[in-house]
Each structure stands twice: as C-alpha cells, then as structure tokens.
Amino acid sequence: MSAQAPRLGNAETILVTGAAGFVGSHVVDLLLSEGRTVVALDSFEPFYPRPVKERNLARARESANFRFVELDTRDRYGIRALVDEVRPATIVDFAARAGVRDSLIDPWLYIDINVRGLQNVLAAAAEVGAAFVFASSSSIYGASTRLPFREDEAEGRPLSPYGATKVAGEALVHAHRAMTGLPIRIARLFTVYGPRQRPDLAVYKFARLMLDGASIPLYSEGRATRDYTFVGDIAAAFSALIASDADDLTVNLGSHRPYSNLELVRALERVLGRSATLDLLPAQPGDAPATFADITQARSAIGWEPLTTLDDGLAAFRAWFLEEPG
Ligand SMILES: NC(=O)c1ccc[n+]([C@@H]2O[C@H](COP(=O)([O-])OP(=O)(O)OC[C@H]3O[C@@H](n4cnc5c(N)ncnc54)[C@H](O)[C@@H]3O)[C@@H](O)[C@H]2O)c1
C-alpha cells in the first residue's frame, strides 16, 4: 500500500467493532441518532452472557441505517471481506477482551483478541483507506505516580496483561499510521460506568451485592481511586473523534474527578437507598492504585467536556439496572 493511500470510503458509513458491548452499543446508538449509517460487528465473546449484549443492540436494530454482522476479529479473511464490501470511511474499534483481573489468568486469550484481532482490523482499514479510531485504556499508565495522567507521559509499563495488550495495541495503531499515512485517533478510556455496565465492573458488582444484602469486598481497603466516567459522555467523545479531521491524535477520556472506591460505595448507597456491608481487603495484583485523567488534550482537540456528575450518572445506571433480568 502506498504511503499516501487515497480515502476511498463512503463518507456516511462507519464500521464499529465490539458493537454489542457496553461502550460500543452506546456509541452506535448515538451515531444512529445523528443520522449516520452504521455497520456493526461483534463475536458475542463469552466474557458475559450473550442475551445481555443482544439487549444492548435492541434499540439500534430498530434503525433502517443499522446493519449487524456476527463476526470475530480473529477471522482475518472474514474481516477483510466485510470491510471490502462496506468500504467504511471510519472504523471504530471496541472489540476486545476487557477486564484486568481475568487477564492475569489467561493472558493468551487477551493477546489473541486484543493484539492479533486488532491487527486484522487495521490491515482491513489499510486496504480501503479508512480512518481508525481505537479504544485504548487508562491501564496503559500502570502505577505512574504523576497525577493527573498526561498523554505524553505514558511510560509503557502496565500492571497487567490486559494493560500490556492496550500498550501493544497503541503501538500497532502507530505502526499502521507510519506505513499507510491514514488518520488514527486513540482514545484512552477511564473506568466507564452507566446503563449497560459490564457485570465485572465495580459499579455493577457493588450494586448487585448491595441489593442482595451481601458484603462488598473492597480491595486496597477502599482507598484506590478511579476517574469514573459516564458512558454518555464517552459516546459524545467518540462522535467528536469520528467527526474530527485530526490525522494523529491521542486523548484521555476521563471525568477529571477521581473517587475512592469507598466514596463510590457511599454514592451508590445514596442512589440505591441501601446501606452496604464492607469487607476491607488488601490490594490485588494488577490493580492500579489510582487513575486520574488530564483532559486538556480532549478539550482542545475535540471540544469535549465530561458533563455528567457521579450522582446523575449513577441514577441513570440505577434506572437501567433495576430493569435488568437477574
Ligand atoms: N468499560 C471501561 O471502563 C473501559 C475502560 C478502558 C478501555 N475500555 C475499552 O473499550 C472497549 C469496549 O469495552 P466495554 O467495556 O464495552 O467491553 P465489552 O466487553 O462490553 O465490549 C467488548 C465487545 O467486544 C466483543 N468482542 C470481544 N472479542 C471480539 C472479537 N474477537 N471479535 C469481535 N467482537 C469481539 C465482545 O463480545 C463485546 O461485545 C474495549 O476495547 C475496552 O478494552 C473500556
């Protein structure tokens, strides 16, 4: 492929991978509401149950501008054939095995999906000249003590195999840009929460335990802090990243307001009207002591502002959570 590949894509069509997941499905819904045409793919990877992901897609499936394809990014030729057919202007890549803790048990699976699968999508993007928007993670910052985290201060020293696959993913995206000259935009997401929350994440787990009257295991004795970021704000950022004409951009997407896990529990108690029983435990391997995003770059490059307070975001989570079966 030549260094300055022409942009061949259909200006209206956006391909979203991992579209049935928590974050991807919100981005799809927002893009459709903006009048975009979306082709979505997902493999229904069994990290959590397929029916949950099918429900995430329910609203999108009502749109005439939406097409869904069940496909695994590890299927190199399947991905290539789909991208050849759709010729998207932009590919937004959420397909990944997420979750820090499981990556300590089966790092090979994470490498297979988050690195090898990603390369398949990048190679297909190169073939059709699509811009590439990549969902990276705050976990690439590891235990960096310089807070808040700035994009240009990442040291490439993650604490878990999951974080390592995101460091590798960013490197592959940069290599892709060096080889093709195509636009890339990397978004580092900070602890996303809200409706459709992944069941392995703290907000969901804590809420479930609280409603069941069970005690909540709080690692690092509840002192670890996270920059909890509302999924609606994240979706707005992705819409802006897609619309942006930046050729090579990396942005943190965090609320710039960290809370300790203990503060999160207190906020959930207020929103759910329940009180929690706590089981204070030591830190776990793989867990970062703190995350905190410097968002100067996202503010200036895409005009993004995280607007949702923790209490408002948790209230939106609650409304969805109480409707969820089981
Ligand atoms: N949720 C967060 O707090 C957070 C934070 C940082 C980064 N991220 C990143 O954002 C992206 C979305 O995360 P999420 O929380 O929505 O997770 P999720 O598990 O809900 O969504 C990921 C989706 O990708 C699909 N998928 C997995 N492997 C696939 C494959 N090989 N081919 C096709 N589809 C595949 C899954 O079935 C799932 O629907 C991921 O890349 C994740 O690493 C999320």
The ligand as a Gaussian input file, in Angstrom:
#p B3LYP/6-31G(d) Opt

LIG

0 1
 N      -15.501000      -0.086000      30.125000
 C      -14.387000       0.528000      30.502000
 O      -14.299000       1.074000      31.617000
 C      -13.206000       0.601000      29.568000
 C      -12.050000       1.293000      30.012000
 C      -10.946000       1.355000      29.180000
 C      -10.989000       0.782000      27.922000
 N      -12.104000       0.125000      27.516000
 C      -12.075000      -0.482000      26.177000
 O      -13.259000      -0.138000      25.476000
 C      -13.670000      -1.229000      24.648000
 C      -15.096000      -1.636000      24.998000
 O      -15.143000      -2.060000      26.374000
 P      -16.507000      -2.470000      27.073000
 O      -16.418000      -2.096000      28.498000
 O      -17.655000      -2.009000      26.248000
 O      -16.378000      -4.061000      26.999000
 P      -17.432000      -5.150000      26.479000
 O      -16.862000      -6.477000      26.827000
 O      -18.799000      -4.816000      26.984000
 O      -17.415000      -4.918000      24.907000
 C      -16.489000      -5.517000      24.044000
 C      -17.263000      -6.197000      22.931000
 O      -16.320000      -6.752000      22.020000
 C      -16.787000      -8.022000      21.631000
 N      -15.632000      -8.825000      21.218000
 C      -14.677000      -9.357000      22.004000
 N      -13.789000     -10.028000      21.267000
 C      -14.202000      -9.909000      19.977000
 C      -13.691000     -10.376000      18.748000
 N      -12.556000     -11.103000      18.698000
 N      -14.346000     -10.073000      17.620000
 C      -15.485000      -9.325000      17.656000
 N      -16.020000      -8.857000      18.798000
 C      -15.372000      -9.148000      19.946000
 C      -17.484000      -8.590000      22.849000
 O      -18.409000      -9.614000      22.512000
 C      -18.132000      -7.351000      23.438000
 O      -19.461000      -7.203000      22.979000
 C      -12.642000      -2.338000      24.865000
 O      -11.653000      -2.237000      23.867000
 C      -12.055000      -1.998000      26.223000
 O      -10.753000      -2.516000      26.367000
 C      -13.211000       0.018000      28.303000

